[in-house]
Every structure is written in C-alpha cells, then in structure tokens.
C-alpha cells in the first residue's frame, strides 16, 4: 500500500471515524486532544455513491483536521441509507472505521489492492479527480482501507495540514462549503 501520493510503502495518511455527534466530537478533539482546526462540511460533497454495487443516497457531515502527520476524518450519518458507514463499523460508532491512503494513480492502486484480494465495498466521487473507495478484506472483519485520489484534493489537504501546524487553539471548527 502506498500513501501520500508518493509511493512510500506503509504510510497511512488518514484515520477515519464514524461518530454519532460530529459537533461534540470535534470539540473533544479540539479541547481534550489539542487537534484542530476542523474543516467542517455540514453536508458532504460526495456524489455518485455506490455501496456493494448499488447506488445509495447517503447524507452525511464530514470534518477534517491534521494531527501531526496524519489527517483525521470524522463522518456523521444524517440518514439511514445503506453504506460502509452504517453497515461496516464493527466496533461501533466512534471507533476507528478506516485507514486512508492518498494516491496519485487511483485506478492502478485500486486494481493492485483488488489483486491482493481486497473487496471493493463502496465508491464514489466528490468532483473531477476526486474519487475514493473503501476496500475490505473478505477473510477477516476489521478496518476498511480507503483509497483517496489526491489529484483534485492536494491543495485543500495541504491547507488542512498547514492549519494544523499553525493552529493556536482558537476557532477550532471552520465551516466550509462543499465546493473544495
């Protein structure tokens, strides 16, 4: 597995959590863990979402922040549509849901992971050059692997990382519009 779009072996770029109360969770990360600011999309920018081969219409909120060398993603479902968020968090809401990898060559990386035996369970996009998917190991239950096409997100993710490096502890939640 590669991360950071760099080809570096084993580099995890993102830790993702499905949470029941995203606002309270962001405040906890800010106040207790010292992580922020969170870039908060009250309605995620995801479109064309498929879960286990069927189109699904998930409504969710997403928040992203940087904690050292890793991005933190929080997801809260706002409806009950079938998804990897609703149906595939074996440890319960708030537990680590997935590890994410930022990849330059999304299609080649996806094929390589499927060739290793990982199963594609959810995929979608959030605009041009912003594809993502979740993969599961059919032999064992556990964390999902997310592949995140970095091309269309690099500038946005760089802003998040820089904000995390320079954050002074104020303004821990920054509401943003879905257009990145």
N, C-alpha and C positions, 0 to 999 in steps of 0.2 A: 504494500500500500504506500502511496506517496502522498505527501501533504504540501501545503504552502505553494502549490503550483510549481515547486522547484525540483521535484523528483527525489527529495530527501526521504529516504526509507524510514517509515515508522513515525513520522511527525504528525501528531494529532493537532488539528487546527481549531477544532470546535468541540465543546461539550454541550449537549442539548438536554434540557429538562422539560417535561410536560408538567405544568403546575395548575393548581385549582384556582389560585388568586394571583394573577400576574403583578398587579399593583403592590400587593403586600410582599410578594417575593422580591420584587425589585428593591423595595425599601429595606428588606432584610439584607440583601446583598450589599446595598449602599452602606447602611448603618452598622451592621454587625461584621460583615466580611470586608468592608472597605473597597468594594468593587463598584466602579461606575465611571462615567455616567452611562446609563442605558439609553440606547436609541430605540424608542418605543413606537411601534406601528399598531395603533388600536385595531386596525383591520389589515391583516397580512396581504402582501401584494401577489400572492400565489394565484395562478390561473391554470387552466388545463390540468387539473389534478386527477390522477388515476390511482386507485388502490386495488391491488390484486386484479388488475386488468379491467376494472370497471370505473367509469368516470364517477367522481364523487364531488360534492359541493361543500367542502369543509369551510366553515367560517372560524377564523382564529385570530388571536392577537399574538404578536411576536415582539420580543425585546432582545437587543444585542448589546453586549459590553465586552470589554477586554480585561482579562485578569492575567497579568504577566504576558506570557507567550501564547495564551490560548483565549479564543473567543468563547463567551458564554451566551447560549441562546436559551431563552425562556419562551414556551409556547403555551397559551391557554386556549382551549376549545371554547367556541361560542355557540356551537350547535352539536347535534348528535350524529352527524354524518359519519359513515364508515371511513376509517383512516388508520394509518400506522400510529397516530397519536392516541386515538380512542381504543384501538384493539390490540396494540402491541407495546404496552408498557407493563411488563410482568411484575415489576417491583412496586407498582402503584404510582399515582400522581406525585410529582415532586422528586421522584428517583431519577437517576441518570438514565436517559432514554436512548441517546445515540452519541457516537463519536463521529465527528465530521472531518472531512479532508477537502481542502481547496485544491482543485485540479485544473490544469491548463487544457488537457486533451480529454474532455469529458467522455466522449464516445469510446475512445480506446481504453480508458481506465475502467469504464463500466464493463466493457467486453472482457477485460483481463480479470476483473473480480468475479464475473459470472463464470468464466473458465475455471476459476478456483473452486466453484461450487456454491457461491453465494447466490441467493434467490432475490430477484427484483420484486419488492412488495409495494412500493409507492414511488411515483414520479410525477413531476410537473415542471412548471417554469414560472418565472416572475418577470418575463420580458425577454427581449433578444439577448442571447449569450448569457442567460441566467437560468440554466437548467439544474435540477437537483434530483436525487433519488435516494431511497432508503433500501438497503440490502440486508437480508437476514441469512443466518446460517441454518439451513433446514435440519441439521443434525443436532442442534442444541439451542435452547431458548436463552436469550440474553440480549445484550446491547445490539442495537441496529448500527449499521455503518451508513453514514450519509456521504454521498459524493456531491460536491458543490462546484459547479462550473464557475471559476473565478473571473473569467474574462470581463463580463459586464458588471462585476461587483468589486473589482480590485480597488478602485478609488474610494468607494463607500466603506469598504472594510479597512482601508488604510486610515480613513477619518476616524473610525471607531477605535482603532489601535492607538492613534495619536491622542485622542481624547482620553483614553485610559491612562496613558503615560503622564499626561499633564493635569489630570483631574485633581481639583483642590478640595473635594468633598462637598461642594455646593452644587445645586442644580443636578441632582442625581438621576432625573428622568427627563429626557428630551423627546417630546412628541414630534414625530415626523410624518410626512405624507407618504403613501405607498410608492410614489414615483421616486426611484432612487437616482 
